Amino acid sequence: MREFDFDEIVTVLVTSHTVELGAAGATGAILGKSQGAGETTYAVLIGDETTMLPESVLMSTGRYIDPDEVYSGESIKVQAERYFEKGME
């Protein structure tokens, strides 16, 4: 399998999993990715919802979206909370 690029437009293949998610046959744009122990999982924007899908159910269309179509340029700042493990407080 090939690695997909950010903002790349992909088609979701029809599998039992993608049918269950309601994403089978849809096209969407890659917004994020997560590398696990095995297959890479991608955050795919389909319509106005983002769905996490494994690379094996995605097919490139060879097209890309303009990032300005998705990102407004606004940002927020969030302070992380610290969670201590037991015995480390």
Backbone atoms as SQL, in Angstrom:
CREATE TABLE atoms (id INTEGER PRIMARY KEY, chain TEXT, resi INTEGER, resn TEXT, atom TEXT, x REAL, y REAL, z REAL);
INSERT INTO atoms VALUES
  (1, 'A', 1, 'MET', 'N', 0.838, -1.191, 0.000),
  (2, 'A', 1, 'MET', 'CA', 0.000, 0.000, 0.000),
  (3, 'A', 1, 'MET', 'C', 0.881, 1.252, 0.000),
  (4, 'A', 2, 'ARG', 'N', 0.353, 2.311, -0.550),
  (5, 'A', 2, 'ARG', 'CA', 1.091, 3.570, -0.577),
  (6, 'A', 2, 'ARG', 'C', 0.570, 4.487, 0.519),
  (7, 'A', 3, 'GLU', 'N', 1.410, 5.391, 0.957),
  (8, 'A', 3, 'GLU', 'CA', 1.003, 6.361, 1.967),
  (9, 'A', 3, 'GLU', 'C', 0.283, 7.517, 1.277),
  (10, 'A', 4, 'PHE', 'N', -0.838, 7.924, 1.831),
  (11, 'A', 4, 'PHE', 'CA', -1.609, 9.028, 1.273),
  (12, 'A', 4, 'PHE', 'C', -1.103, 10.350, 1.843),
  (13, 'A', 5, 'ASP', 'N', -1.233, 11.408, 1.067),
  (14, 'A', 5, 'ASP', 'CA', -0.809, 12.740, 1.472),
  (15, 'A', 5, 'ASP', 'C', -1.949, 13.494, 2.132),
  (16, 'A', 6, 'PHE', 'N', -1.591, 14.470, 2.970),
  (17, 'A', 6, 'PHE', 'CA', -2.602, 15.360, 3.516),
  (18, 'A', 6, 'PHE', 'C', -3.278, 16.095, 2.361),
  (19, 'A', 7, 'ASP', 'N', -4.577, 16.321, 2.476),
  (20, 'A', 7, 'ASP', 'CA', -5.398, 17.031, 1.489),
  (21, 'A', 7, 'ASP', 'C', -5.641, 16.220, 0.218),
  (22, 'A', 8, 'GLU', 'N', -5.180, 14.980, 0.165),
  (23, 'A', 8, 'GLU', 'CA', -5.429, 14.126, -0.996),
  (24, 'A', 8, 'GLU', 'C', -6.879, 13.640, -0.962),
  (25, 'A', 9, 'ILE', 'N', -7.522, 13.635, -2.116),
  (26, 'A', 9, 'ILE', 'CA', -8.903, 13.152, -2.202),
  (27, 'A', 9, 'ILE', 'C', -8.864, 11.656, -2.495),
  (28, 'A', 10, 'VAL', 'N', -9.610, 10.903, -1.701),
  (29, 'A', 10, 'VAL', 'CA', -9.654, 9.448, -1.822),
  (30, 'A', 10, 'VAL', 'C', -11.095, 8.974, -1.959),
  (31, 'A', 11, 'THR', 'N', -11.233, 7.779, -2.504),
  (32, 'A', 11, 'THR', 'CA', -12.528, 7.104, -2.558),
  (33, 'A', 11, 'THR', 'C', -12.491, 5.976, -1.550),
  (34, 'A', 12, 'VAL', 'N', -13.590, 5.804, -0.821),
  (35, 'A', 12, 'VAL', 'CA', -13.692, 4.736, 0.174),
  (36, 'A', 12, 'VAL', 'C', -14.238, 3.490, -0.516),
  (37, 'A', 13, 'LEU', 'N', -13.489, 2.402, -0.446),
  (38, 'A', 13, 'LEU', 'CA', -13.906, 1.151, -1.059),
  (39, 'A', 13, 'LEU', 'C', -15.068, 0.537, -0.292),
  (40, 'A', 14, 'VAL', 'N', -15.823, -0.313, -0.959),
  (41, 'A', 14, 'VAL', 'CA', -16.983, -0.961, -0.346),
  (42, 'A', 14, 'VAL', 'C', -16.529, -2.233, 0.360),
  (43, 'A', 15, 'THR', 'N', -16.643, -2.224, 1.690),
  (44, 'A', 15, 'THR', 'CA', -16.385, -3.400, 2.523),
  (45, 'A', 15, 'THR', 'C', -17.511, -3.465, 3.548),
  (46, 'A', 16, 'SER', 'N', -17.613, -4.548, 4.269),
  (47, 'A', 16, 'SER', 'CA', -18.656, -4.636, 5.299),
  (48, 'A', 16, 'SER', 'C', -18.470, -3.533, 6.343),
  (49, 'A', 17, 'HIS', 'N', -17.212, -3.213, 6.654),
  (50, 'A', 17, 'HIS', 'CA', -16.914, -2.172, 7.656),
  (51, 'A', 17, 'HIS', 'C', -17.333, -0.782, 7.160),
  (52, 'A', 18, 'THR', 'N', -16.988, -0.459, 5.904),
  (53, 'A', 18, 'THR', 'CA', -17.322, 0.874, 5.397),
  (54, 'A', 18, 'THR', 'C', -18.820, 1.023, 5.142),
  (55, 'A', 19, 'VAL', 'N', -19.490, -0.074, 4.794),
  (56, 'A', 19, 'VAL', 'CA', -20.947, -0.032, 4.649),
  (57, 'A', 19, 'VAL', 'C', -21.576, 0.250, 6.005),
  (58, 'A', 20, 'GLU', 'N', -21.086, -0.414, 7.048),
  (59, 'A', 20, 'GLU', 'CA', -21.597, -0.207, 8.411),
  (60, 'A', 20, 'GLU', 'C', -21.400, 1.242, 8.859),
  (61, 'A', 21, 'LEU', 'N', -20.280, 1.835, 8.462),
  (62, 'A', 21, 'LEU', 'CA', -19.995, 3.230, 8.820),
  (63, 'A', 21, 'LEU', 'C', -20.776, 4.228, 7.957),
  (64, 'A', 22, 'GLY', 'N', -21.343, 3.757, 6.854),
  (65, 'A', 22, 'GLY', 'CA', -22.050, 4.655, 5.945),
  (66, 'A', 22, 'GLY', 'C', -21.102, 5.433, 5.051),
  (67, 'A', 23, 'ALA', 'N', -19.877, 4.929, 4.884),
  (68, 'A', 23, 'ALA', 'CA', -18.869, 5.642, 4.101),
  (69, 'A', 23, 'ALA', 'C', -18.545, 4.956, 2.785),
  (70, 'A', 24, 'ALA', 'N', -19.082, 3.771, 2.537),
  (71, 'A', 24, 'ALA', 'CA', -18.754, 2.999, 1.339),
  (72, 'A', 24, 'ALA', 'C', -19.069, 3.793, 0.076),
  (73, 'A', 25, 'GLY', 'N', -18.089, 3.878, -0.814),
  (74, 'A', 25, 'GLY', 'CA', -18.273, 4.553, -2.089),
  (75, 'A', 25, 'GLY', 'C', -18.138, 6.069, -2.038),
  (76, 'A', 26, 'ALA', 'N', -17.984, 6.633, -0.859),
  (77, 'A', 26, 'ALA', 'CA', -17.879, 8.095, -0.711),
  (78, 'A', 26, 'ALA', 'C', -16.480, 8.566, -1.088),
  (79, 'A', 27, 'THR', 'N', -16.378, 9.858, -1.391),
  (80, 'A', 27, 'THR', 'CA', -15.065, 10.466, -1.574),
  (81, 'A', 27, 'THR', 'C', -14.845, 11.437, -0.430),
  (82, 'A', 28, 'GLY', 'N', -13.603, 11.591, -0.048),
  (83, 'A', 28, 'GLY', 'CA', -13.271, 12.494, 1.047),
  (84, 'A', 28, 'GLY', 'C', -11.819, 12.919, 0.958),
  (85, 'A', 29, 'ALA', 'N', -11.424, 13.798, 1.850),
  (86, 'A', 29, 'ALA', 'CA', -10.072, 14.346, 1.864),
  (87, 'A', 29, 'ALA', 'C', -9.327, 13.898, 3.112),
  (88, 'A', 30, 'ILE', 'N', -8.064, 13.540, 2.940),
  (89, 'A', 30, 'ILE', 'CA', -7.216, 13.129, 4.059),
  (90, 'A', 30, 'ILE', 'C', -6.858, 14.357, 4.896),
  (91, 'A', 31, 'LEU', 'N', -7.233, 14.332, 6.181),
  (92, 'A', 31, 'LEU', 'CA', -6.913, 15.431, 7.089),
  (93, 'A', 31, 'LEU', 'C', -5.871, 15.057, 8.128),
  (94, 'A', 32, 'GLY', 'N', -5.707, 13.760, 8.383),
  (95, 'A', 32, 'GLY', 'CA', -4.759, 13.330, 9.399),
  (96, 'A', 32, 'GLY', 'C', -4.430, 11.866, 9.231),
  (97, 'A', 33, 'LYS', 'N', -3.406, 11.416, 9.939),
  (98, 'A', 33, 'LYS', 'CA', -3.051, 10.008, 9.882),
  (99, 'A', 33, 'LYS', 'C', -2.420, 9.569, 11.192),
  (100, 'A', 34, 'SER', 'N', -2.579, 8.277, 11.472),
  (101, 'A', 34, 'SER', 'CA', -2.065, 7.697, 12.695),
  (102, 'A', 34, 'SER', 'C', -1.417, 6.363, 12.348),
  (103, 'A', 35, 'GLN', 'N', -0.166, 6.219, 12.733),
  (104, 'A', 35, 'GLN', 'CA', 0.554, 4.983, 12.458),
  (105, 'A', 35, 'GLN', 'C', 0.476, 4.087, 13.678),
  (106, 'A', 36, 'GLY', 'N', -0.136, 2.943, 13.527),
  (107, 'A', 36, 'GLY', 'CA', -0.214, 1.979, 14.607),
  (108, 'A', 36, 'GLY', 'C', 0.830, 0.895, 14.418),
  (109, 'A', 37, 'ALA', 'N', 0.638, -0.209, 15.109),
  (110, 'A', 37, 'ALA', 'CA', 1.575, -1.326, 15.018),
  (111, 'A', 37, 'ALA', 'C', 1.544, -1.953, 13.630),
  (112, 'A', 38, 'GLY', 'N', 0.404, -1.854, 12.963),
  (113, 'A', 38, 'GLY', 'CA', 0.289, -2.446, 11.636),
  (114, 'A', 38, 'GLY', 'C', -0.002, -1.386, 10.601),
  (115, 'A', 39, 'GLU', 'N', -1.243, -1.329, 10.208),
  (116, 'A', 39, 'GLU', 'CA', -1.686, -0.459, 9.129),
  (117, 'A', 39, 'GLU', 'C', -1.888, 0.994, 9.576),
  (118, 'A', 40, 'THR', 'N', -1.604, 1.928, 8.688),
  (119, 'A', 40, 'THR', 'CA', -1.847, 3.339, 8.959),
  (120, 'A', 40, 'THR', 'C', -3.343, 3.614, 8.858),
  (121, 'A', 41, 'THR', 'N', -3.858, 4.415, 9.789),
  (122, 'A', 41, 'THR', 'CA', -5.258, 4.820, 9.784),
  (123, 'A', 41, 'THR', 'C', -5.308, 6.300, 9.449),
  (124, 'A', 42, 'TYR', 'N', -6.287, 6.679, 8.631),
  (125, 'A', 42, 'TYR', 'CA', -6.402, 8.061, 8.166),
  (126, 'A', 42, 'TYR', 'C', -7.697, 8.696, 8.635),
  (127, 'A', 43, 'ALA', 'N', -7.625, 9.989, 8.966),
  (128, 'A', 43, 'ALA', 'CA', -8.814, 10.789, 9.250),
  (129, 'A', 43, 'ALA', 'C', -9.265, 11.349, 7.906),
  (130, 'A', 44, 'VAL', 'N', -10.453, 10.919, 7.461),
  (131, 'A', 44, 'VAL', 'CA', -10.962, 11.303, 6.152),
  (132, 'A', 44, 'VAL', 'C', -12.203, 12.165, 6.335),
  (133, 'A', 45, 'LEU', 'N', -12.174, 13.372, 5.796),
  (134, 'A', 45, 'LEU', 'CA', -13.317, 14.272, 5.842),
  (135, 'A', 45, 'LEU', 'C', -14.258, 13.891, 4.717),
  (136, 'A', 46, 'ILE', 'N', -15.443, 13.405, 5.104),
  (137, 'A', 46, 'ILE', 'CA', -16.483, 13.031, 4.141),
  (138, 'A', 46, 'ILE', 'C', -17.689, 13.908, 4.454),
  (139, 'A', 47, 'GLY', 'N', -18.008, 14.805, 3.537),
  (140, 'A', 47, 'GLY', 'CA', -19.064, 15.780, 3.819),
  (141, 'A', 47, 'GLY', 'C', -18.590, 16.697, 4.923),
  (142, 'A', 48, 'ASP', 'N', -19.326, 16.715, 6.037),
  (143, 'A', 48, 'ASP', 'CA', -18.917, 17.553, 7.164),
  (144, 'A', 48, 'ASP', 'C', -18.528, 16.720, 8.385),
  (145, 'A', 49, 'GLU', 'N', -18.237, 15.429, 8.163),
  (146, 'A', 49, 'GLU', 'CA', -17.822, 14.548, 9.251),
  (147, 'A', 49, 'GLU', 'C', -16.488, 13.898, 8.928),
  (148, 'A', 50, 'THR', 'N', -15.686, 13.677, 9.955),
  (149, 'A', 50, 'THR', 'CA', -14.402, 13.013, 9.783),
  (150, 'A', 50, 'THR', 'C', -14.505, 11.591, 10.321),
  (151, 'A', 51, 'THR', 'N', -14.050, 10.637, 9.516),
  (152, 'A', 51, 'THR', 'CA', -14.114, 9.224, 9.866),
  (153, 'A', 51, 'THR', 'C', -12.709, 8.643, 9.800),
  (154, 'A', 52, 'MET', 'N', -12.355, 7.828, 10.785),
  (155, 'A', 52, 'MET', 'CA', -11.062, 7.156, 10.795),
  (156, 'A', 52, 'MET', 'C', -11.180, 5.864, 9.998),
  (157, 'A', 53, 'LEU', 'N', -10.324, 5.730, 8.965),
  (158, 'A', 53, 'LEU', 'CA', -10.382, 4.569, 8.086),
  (159, 'A', 53, 'LEU', 'C', -8.983, 4.024, 7.835),
  (160, 'A', 54, 'PRO', 'N', -8.838, 2.687, 7.752),
  (161, 'A', 54, 'PRO', 'CA', -7.532, 2.096, 7.462),
  (162, 'A', 54, 'PRO', 'C', -7.173, 2.302, 5.992),
  (163, 'A', 55, 'GLU', 'N', -5.877, 2.334, 5.700),
  (164, 'A', 55, 'GLU', 'CA', -5.411, 2.574, 4.338),
  (165, 'A', 55, 'GLU', 'C', -5.919, 1.532, 3.351),
  (166, 'A', 56, 'SER', 'N', -6.211, 0.328, 3.812),
  (167, 'A', 56, 'SER', 'CA', -6.627, -0.748, 2.908),
  (168, 'A', 56, 'SER', 'C', -7.989, -0.505, 2.271),
  (169, 'A', 57, 'VAL', 'N', -8.779, 0.435, 2.806),
  (170, 'A', 57, 'VAL', 'CA', -10.107, 0.705, 2.233),
  (171, 'A', 57, 'VAL', 'C', -10.138, 2.024, 1.472),
  (172, 'A', 58, 'LEU', 'N', -8.964, 2.611, 1.225),
  (173, 'A', 58, 'LEU', 'CA', -8.893, 3.905, 0.540),
  (174, 'A', 58, 'LEU', 'C', -8.192, 3.769, -0.798),
  (175, 'A', 59, 'MET', 'N', -8.688, 4.520, -1.792),
  (176, 'A', 59, 'MET', 'CA', -8.091, 4.532, -3.119),
  (177, 'A', 59, 'MET', 'C', -7.933, 5.987, -3.562),
  (178, 'A', 60, 'SER', 'N', -6.752, 6.328, -4.036),
  (179, 'A', 60, 'SER', 'CA', -6.474, 7.692, -4.460),
  (180, 'A', 60, 'SER', 'C', -7.250, 8.046, -5.720),
  (181, 'A', 61, 'THR', 'N', -7.694, 9.305, -5.795),
  (182, 'A', 61, 'THR', 'CA', -8.317, 9.807, -7.015),
  (183, 'A', 61, 'THR', 'C', -7.304, 10.573, -7.848),
  (184, 'A', 62, 'GLY', 'N', -6.117, 10.853, -7.251),
  (185, 'A', 62, 'GLY', 'CA', -5.101, 11.637, -7.942),
  (186, 'A', 62, 'GLY', 'C', -5.332, 13.137, -7.839),
  (187, 'A', 63, 'ARG', 'N', -6.353, 13.525, -7.071),
  (188, 'A', 63, 'ARG', 'CA', -6.665, 14.952, -6.916),
  (189, 'A', 63, 'ARG', 'C', -6.422, 15.364, -5.460),
  (190, 'A', 64, 'TYR', 'N', -6.360, 16.684, -5.258),
  (191, 'A', 64, 'TYR', 'CA', -6.146, 17.257, -3.930),
  (192, 'A', 64, 'TYR', 'C', -7.124, 18.408, -3.728),
  (193, 'A', 65, 'ILE', 'N', -7.496, 18.648, -2.465),
  (194, 'A', 65, 'ILE', 'CA', -8.319, 19.807, -2.158),
  (195, 'A', 65, 'ILE', 'C', -7.418, 20.998, -1.869),
  (196, 'A', 66, 'ASP', 'N', -7.966, 22.174, -1.984),
  (197, 'A', 66, 'ASP', 'CA', -7.282, 23.392, -1.555),
  (198, 'A', 66, 'ASP', 'C', -7.462, 23.457, -0.046),
  (199, 'A', 67, 'PRO', 'N', -6.395, 23.485, 0.748),
  (200, 'A', 67, 'PRO', 'CA', -6.536, 23.504, 2.208),
  (201, 'A', 67, 'PRO', 'C', -7.431, 24.628, 2.723),
  (202, 'A', 68, 'ASP', 'N', -7.519, 25.730, 1.995),
  (203, 'A', 68, 'ASP', 'CA', -8.383, 26.833, 2.421),
  (204, 'A', 68, 'ASP', 'C', -9.859, 26.451, 2.416),
  (205, 'A', 69, 'GLU', 'N', -10.218, 25.378, 1.698),
  (206, 'A', 69, 'GLU', 'CA', -11.601, 24.904, 1.678),
  (207, 'A', 69, 'GLU', 'C', -11.981, 24.271, 3.016),
  (208, 'A', 70, 'VAL', 'N', -10.979, 23.807, 3.752),
  (209, 'A', 70, 'VAL', 'CA', -11.227, 23.084, 5.002),
  (210, 'A', 70, 'VAL', 'C', -10.829, 23.892, 6.229),
  (211, 'A', 71, 'TYR', 'N', -9.691, 24.579, 6.153),
  (212, 'A', 71, 'TYR', 'CA', -9.142, 25.273, 7.311),
  (213, 'A', 71, 'TYR', 'C', -9.404, 26.772, 7.219),
  (214, 'A', 72, 'SER', 'N', -9.925, 27.342, 8.294),
  (215, 'A', 72, 'SER', 'CA', -10.256, 28.767, 8.312),
  (216, 'A', 72, 'SER', 'C', -9.042, 29.644, 8.622),
  (217, 'A', 73, 'GLY', 'N', -7.984, 29.043, 9.152),
  (218, 'A', 73, 'GLY', 'CA', -6.815, 29.813, 9.551),
  (219, 'A', 73, 'GLY', 'C', -6.874, 30.215, 11.016),
  (220, 'A', 74, 'GLU', 'N', -8.036, 30.026, 11.642),
  (221, 'A', 74, 'GLU', 'CA', -8.171, 30.321, 13.068),
  (222, 'A', 74, 'GLU', 'C', -7.568, 29.179, 13.874),
  (223, 'A', 75, 'SER', 'N', -7.111, 29.498, 15.063),
  (224, 'A', 75, 'SER', 'CA', -6.586, 28.464, 15.939),
  (225, 'A', 75, 'SER', 'C', -7.017, 28.744, 17.367),
  (226, 'A', 76, 'ILE', 'N', -6.904, 27.711, 18.188),
  (227, 'A', 76, 'ILE', 'CA', -7.208, 27.868, 19.610),
  (228, 'A', 76, 'ILE', 'C', -6.006, 27.356, 20.394),
  (229, 'A', 77, 'LYS', 'N', -5.897, 27.809, 21.618),
  (230, 'A', 77, 'LYS', 'CA', -4.814, 27.352, 22.471),
  (231, 'A', 77, 'LYS', 'C', -5.446, 26.572, 23.623),
  (232, 'A', 78, 'VAL', 'N', -4.951, 25.387, 23.838),
  (233, 'A', 78, 'VAL', 'CA', -5.479, 24.514, 24.880),
  (234, 'A', 78, 'VAL', 'C', -4.331, 24.106, 25.786),
  (235, 'A', 79, 'GLN', 'N', -4.543, 24.247, 27.081),
  (236, 'A', 79, 'GLN', 'CA', -3.514, 23.837, 28.026),
  (237, 'A', 79, 'GLN', 'C', -3.743, 22.380, 28.399),
  (238, 'A', 80, 'ALA', 'N', -2.696, 21.595, 28.316),
  (239, 'A', 80, 'ALA', 'CA', -2.788, 20.175, 28.633),
  (240, 'A', 80, 'ALA', 'C', -2.889, 19.976, 30.140),
  (241, 'A', 81, 'GLU', 'N', -3.645, 18.952, 30.530),
  (242, 'A', 81, 'GLU', 'CA', -3.727, 18.581, 31.938),
  (243, 'A', 81, 'GLU', 'C', -2.722, 17.480, 32.192),
  (244, 'A', 82, 'ARG', 'N', -2.195, 17.483, 33.385),
  (245, 'A', 82, 'ARG', 'CA', -1.266, 16.414, 33.755),
  (246, 'A', 82, 'ARG', 'C', -2.012, 15.390, 34.570),
  (247, 'A', 83, 'TYR', 'N', -1.839, 14.155, 34.216),
  (248, 'A', 83, 'TYR', 'CA', -2.429, 13.031, 34.957),
  (249, 'A', 83, 'TYR', 'C', -1.270, 12.211, 35.501),
  (250, 'A', 84, 'PHE', 'N', -1.256, 12.066, 36.814),
  (251, 'A', 84, 'PHE', 'CA', -0.181, 11.333, 37.452),
  (252, 'A', 84, 'PHE', 'C', -0.568, 9.877, 37.621),
  (253, 'A', 85, 'GLU', 'N', 0.406, 9.013, 37.416),
  (254, 'A', 85, 'GLU', 'CA', 0.181, 7.586, 37.660),
  (255, 'A', 85, 'GLU', 'C', 0.169, 7.357, 39.167),
  (256, 'A', 86, 'LYS', 'N', -0.499, 6.308, 39.591),
  (257, 'A', 86, 'LYS', 'CA', -0.535, 5.976, 41.010),
  (258, 'A', 86, 'LYS', 'C', 0.876, 5.822, 41.528),
  (259, 'A', 87, 'GLY', 'N', 1.130, 6.401, 42.668),
  (260, 'A', 87, 'GLY', 'CA', 2.436, 6.309, 43.307),
  (261, 'A', 87, 'GLY', 'C', 3.428, 7.356, 42.840),
  (262, 'A', 88, 'MET', 'N', 3.037, 8.191, 41.875),
  (263, 'A', 88, 'MET', 'CA', 3.950, 9.204, 41.343),
  (264, 'A', 88, 'MET', 'C', 3.509, 10.606, 41.739),
  (265, 'A', 89, 'GLU', 'N', 2.534, 10.711, 42.598),
  (266, 'A', 89, 'GLU', 'CA', 2.014, 12.037, 42.978),
  (267, 'A', 89, 'GLU', 'C', 2.913, 12.738, 43.934);
